[in-house]
Amino acid sequence: MRMIVTGASGLVGTEFGQLASSQGHEIIPAVRRRQQSGVYWNVAEQTCDTEGFEGIDAVVHLAGENIAEGRWNDAKKKRIRESRVEGTKLIASTLASLQEKPAAFVCASAIGYYGNRGDERMTENSSPGEGFLADVCREWESTTKVAADAGIRTVQGRIGVVLSEKGGALKQMLTPFKMGVGGTIGSGNQYMSWIAIQDLARALLHCVTDSSLNGPVNLVAPQPVTNREFTKTLGGVLKRPTIFPVPAFAAKLAFGQMADDLLLSSTRVLPERLTDAGFQFEYGDIKEALSGQFG
Ligand SMILES: NC(=O)c1ccc[n+]([C@@H]2O[C@H](COP(=O)([O-])OP(=O)(O)OC[C@H]3O[C@@H](n4cnc5c(N)ncnc54)[C@H](OP(=O)(O)O)[C@@H]3O)[C@@H](O)[C@H]2O)c1
């Protein structure tokens, strides 16, 4: 297949591109600077090289302002929202306008859609939650409707916490853990729905190629864990103690609103549609998944 990937240089885009290329697919990056090689698009200008999208087989849309880096002030929150909502609006309307439309449009979303829900088990049919991220995700997903209404099979991939040594949440946690000052955050009872980066790339490719998948698909491993279990397992894999808990107030002081929406929020999500579609996880267990990042 010939696929266009937005956010191709990011953590997920790089892994996805490598996997898809290794299986013989052609990956064309959507680029935000004209001098780069690929198909040009620019959210701020609301410009897209429509011709470059003609006749493509699939589009995987992963672009968005990084969520985990930097403090969430008003300007950062505006970039987080606009890069996703306006970016998706641009891509979805471009796809809808094509003469030769792609067979599949797979758009990233996040489990932030469900908000802070304690130990409730959530599937794709669960209601959306409340808060900044939940609002962004809801708006982000609803923007894909233009493409779906134009007859393109559209999947919103609700991605969990991606485990990779190369970036994202795990990379940020590694320094304190390796120094032996890792520990639980807040009560430690909050659920974290995670996915190994290798499985995420495979699951995204599954969403592209499996024509039975449509609408929201949770991209998480089948066994979410509490922050306490995650902390203990990461300490075990790194052979470091985890006896320095970070109280909720300290997390809020250090990270501001990001602490409430990401670190202290409890989201227990199950990959019902992916499992029903026959997808097999290589890393279904947190210990295997963490060990699998430090080869
Ligand atoms: N990593 C996670 O744990 C996680 C969890 C849930 C959901 N997700 C979602 O999955 C997608 C990919 O995540 P990721 O971890 O690969 O993110 P990432 O490493 O931050 O990469 C995102 C890519 O998007 C592009 N980008 C950055 N800022 C942008 C902006 N302001 N406007 C438009 N494009 C911008 C860049 O690619 P180019 O320079 O190539 O354009 C960047 O490399 C994101 O939508 C993210 O919200 C990730």
The ligand as an SDF file (V2000), in Angstrom:
LIG
                    3D

 48 52  0  0  0  0  0  0  0  0999 V2000
    3.0860    8.8950   22.9680 N   0  0  0  0  0  0  0  0  0  0  0  0
    1.9950    8.6350   23.7010 C   0  0  0  0  0  0  0  0  0  0  0  0
    2.0900    8.1010   24.8490 O   0  0  0  0  0  0  0  0  0  0  0  0
    0.6240    8.9490   23.1670 C   0  0  0  0  0  0  0  0  0  0  0  0
   -0.4910    8.6010   23.9560 C   0  0  0  0  0  0  0  0  0  0  0  0
   -1.7620    8.8990   23.4820 C   0  0  0  0  0  0  0  0  0  0  0  0
   -1.9160    9.5210   22.2550 C   0  0  0  0  0  0  0  0  0  0  0  0
   -0.8340    9.8420   21.5170 N   0  0  0  0  0  0  0  0  0  0  0  0
   -1.0470   10.5530   20.2390 C   0  0  0  0  0  0  0  0  0  0  0  0
   -0.3800    9.8870   19.1820 O   0  0  0  0  0  0  0  0  0  0  0  0
    0.1000   10.8570   18.2360 C   0  0  0  0  0  0  0  0  0  0  0  0
    1.5900   10.6120   18.0270 C   0  0  0  0  0  0  0  0  0  0  0  0
    2.2420   10.7060   19.2890 O   0  0  0  0  0  0  0  0  0  0  0  0
    3.8270   10.7660   19.4450 P   0  0  0  0  0  0  0  0  0  0  0  0
    4.1380   10.2630   20.7920 O   0  0  0  0  0  0  0  0  0  0  0  0
    4.4750   10.1730   18.2540 O   0  0  0  0  0  0  0  0  0  0  0  0
    4.0590   12.3320   19.4400 O   0  0  0  0  0  0  0  0  0  0  0  0
    5.4000   13.1370   19.1130 P   0  0  0  0  0  0  0  0  0  0  0  0
    6.6060   12.2790   19.2770 O   0  0  0  0  0  0  0  0  0  0  0  0
    5.3160   14.4130   19.9030 O   0  0  0  0  0  0  0  0  0  0  0  0
    5.2730   13.4270   17.5570 O   0  0  0  0  0  0  0  0  0  0  0  0
    4.2250   14.1580   17.0220 C   0  0  0  0  0  0  0  0  0  0  0  0
    4.6300   14.6980   15.6570 C   0  0  0  0  0  0  0  0  0  0  0  0
    3.6250   15.6340   15.2540 O   0  0  0  0  0  0  0  0  0  0  0  0
    4.2320   16.7240   14.5340 C   0  0  0  0  0  0  0  0  0  0  0  0
    3.9630   17.9590   15.2890 N   0  0  0  0  0  0  0  0  0  0  0  0
    4.5740   18.4210   16.4110 C   0  0  0  0  0  0  0  0  0  0  0  0
    4.0470   19.5970   16.8000 N   0  0  0  0  0  0  0  0  0  0  0  0
    3.0860   19.8770   15.8920 C   0  0  0  0  0  0  0  0  0  0  0  0
    2.1900   20.9630   15.7390 C   0  0  0  0  0  0  0  0  0  0  0  0
    2.1680   21.9880   16.5970 N   0  0  0  0  0  0  0  0  0  0  0  0
    1.3190   20.9310   14.6830 N   0  0  0  0  0  0  0  0  0  0  0  0
    1.3200   19.8880   13.8110 C   0  0  0  0  0  0  0  0  0  0  0  0
    2.1560   18.8380   13.9010 N   0  0  0  0  0  0  0  0  0  0  0  0
    3.0080   18.8400   14.9310 C   0  0  0  0  0  0  0  0  0  0  0  0
    5.7280   16.4150   14.4520 C   0  0  0  0  0  0  0  0  0  0  0  0
    5.9580   15.6580   13.2610 O   0  0  0  0  0  0  0  0  0  0  0  0
    6.4570   16.3170   11.8780 P   0  0  0  0  0  0  0  0  0  0  0  0
    7.5330   17.3020   12.2470 O   0  0  0  0  0  0  0  0  0  0  0  0
    6.9690   15.1250   11.1200 O   0  0  0  0  0  0  0  0  0  0  0  0
    5.2860   16.9790   11.2610 O   0  0  0  0  0  0  0  0  0  0  0  0
    5.9470   15.4830   15.6310 C   0  0  0  0  0  0  0  0  0  0  0  0
    7.0710   14.6730   15.4430 O   0  0  0  0  0  0  0  0  0  0  0  0
   -0.2140   12.2320   18.8170 C   0  0  0  0  0  0  0  0  0  0  0  0
   -1.3810   12.7090   18.2370 O   0  0  0  0  0  0  0  0  0  0  0  0
   -0.4460   11.9490   20.2870 C   0  0  0  0  0  0  0  0  0  0  0  0
   -1.3490   12.8530   20.9020 O   0  0  0  0  0  0  0  0  0  0  0  0
    0.4490    9.5750   21.9320 C   0  0  0  0  0  0  0  0  0  0  0  0
  1  2  1  0
  2  3  2  0
  2  4  1  0
  4  5  1  0
  4 48  2  0
  5  6  2  0
  6  7  1  0
  7  8  2  0
  8  9  1  0
  8 48  1  0
  9 10  1  0
  9 46  1  0
 10 11  1  0
 11 12  1  0
 11 44  1  0
 12 13  1  0
 13 14  1  0
 14 15  2  0
 14 16  1  0
 14 17  1  0
 17 18  1  0
 18 19  2  0
 18 20  1  0
 18 21  1  0
 21 22  1  0
 22 23  1  0
 23 24  1  0
 23 42  1  0
 24 25  1  0
 25 26  1  0
 25 36  1  0
 26 27  1  0
 26 35  1  0
 27 28  2  0
 28 29  1  0
 29 30  1  0
 29 35  2  0
 30 31  1  0
 30 32  2  0
 32 33  1  0
 33 34  2  0
 34 35  1  0
 36 37  1  0
 36 42  1  0
 37 38  1  0
 38 39  2  0
 38 40  1  0
 38 41  1  0
 42 43  1  0
 44 45  1  0
 44 46  1  0
 46 47  1  0
M  CHG  2   8   1  16  -1
M  END
$$$$
